[in-house]
């Protein structure tokens, strides 16, 4: 990894969100959508047992070290702990994605925030033997109280800001559509001020004097179109070829994925309701090659390192 300011920098990361969280996003009642309904004994761990190993294979093929953001309560499952051990053994970083992944985390009280962040970080550090440096908010939504809690819990960087008007506008629209259908999403729209925030890493100094490194999620220069796995999979090879020249002008790309991205809806026998996810409308045999080529392009043009490694140089 080069630490030169002129180097094109990139990171690759995976949010390991369980299927029960997608039920909450898409407003499915009674589908274990709320964090309080999580049950380790009945937990459907396919994002872990199928999705994560495929990502480990993908990253091994391109020689990239990634960051996996983990919901700590998932570790109550022995299956999950076994896969997490493989993540650590492969040399990847593990980040904190909260204890129970409440989409309204930014609106919780001080003690609730402490429980979500401090307890999660302790669980993850105990399970991995790593110092957990990074945090990503559920749904990417932050607040002043939340970012203070992130710092107080001992994290040195955050990677939640997603400064993409296209992504944020689409998210806000979908939330409204679900509400009109009488099936409200658990997700929360981001404040418009975030949509055009800095797209490259920066040190965020709070009024209290505390500071933390922010590593924004990847957007392409100019129109700030999102360069994340969901858009790459939905756009396919045509989008990859169209955006490839823009990589050379992107001094920072934080390529964000979700473990569900590499599940195959038919082959992995997912319930029909998950077709609401754009990535689930594309079979694995079609999305695997475009994901592989995207990462090959990224590793050819950029220095790729974990988020924790980049945070040390901001």
HELIX and SHEET records of a PDB file:
HELIX    1   1 UNK A   19  UNK A   25  1                                   7    
HELIX    2   2 UNK A   35  UNK A   37  5                                   3    
HELIX    3   3 UNK A   46  UNK A   46  1                                   1    
HELIX    4   4 UNK A   47  UNK A   52  3                                   6    
HELIX    5   5 UNK A   53  UNK A   62  1                                  10    
HELIX    6   6 UNK A   72  UNK A   76  5                                   5    
HELIX    7   7 UNK A   78  UNK A   89  1                                  12    
HELIX    8   8 UNK A  105  UNK A  107  5                                   3    
HELIX    9   9 UNK A  110  UNK A  114  1                                   5    
HELIX   10  10 UNK A  115  UNK A  119  3                                   5    
HELIX   11  11 UNK A  120  UNK A  128  1                                   9    
HELIX   12  12 UNK A  138  UNK A  140  5                                   3    
HELIX   13  13 UNK A  144  UNK A  152  1                                   9    
HELIX   14  14 UNK A  165  UNK A  180  1                                  16    
HELIX   15  15 UNK A  192  UNK A  195  1                                   4    
HELIX   16  16 UNK A  229  UNK A  244  1                                  16    
HELIX   17  17 UNK A  245  UNK A  249  5                                   5    
HELIX   18  18 UNK A  259  UNK A  262  5                                   4    
HELIX   19  19 UNK A  272  UNK A  276  5                                   5    
HELIX   20  20 UNK A  278  UNK A  281  5                                   4    
HELIX   21  21 UNK A  284  UNK A  301  1                                  18    
HELIX   22  22 UNK A  307  UNK A  311  1                                   5    
SHEET    1   A 4 UNK A  93  UNK A  96  0                                        
SHEET    2   A 4 UNK A  67  UNK A  70  1                                        
SHEET    3   A 4 UNK A   9  UNK A  16  1                                        
SHEET    4   A 4 UNK A 252  UNK A 258  1                                        
SHEET    1   B 4 UNK A  93  UNK A  96  0                                        
SHEET    2   B 4 UNK A  67  UNK A  70  1                                        
SHEET    3   B 4 UNK A   9  UNK A  16  1                                        
SHEET    4   B 4 UNK A 303  UNK A 304  1                                        
SHEET    1   C 4 UNK A 134  UNK A 135  0                                        
SHEET    2   C 4 UNK A 157  UNK A 158  1                                        
SHEET    3   C 4 UNK A 211  UNK A 214  1                                        
SHEET    4   C 4 UNK A 202  UNK A 205 -1                                        
END                                                                             
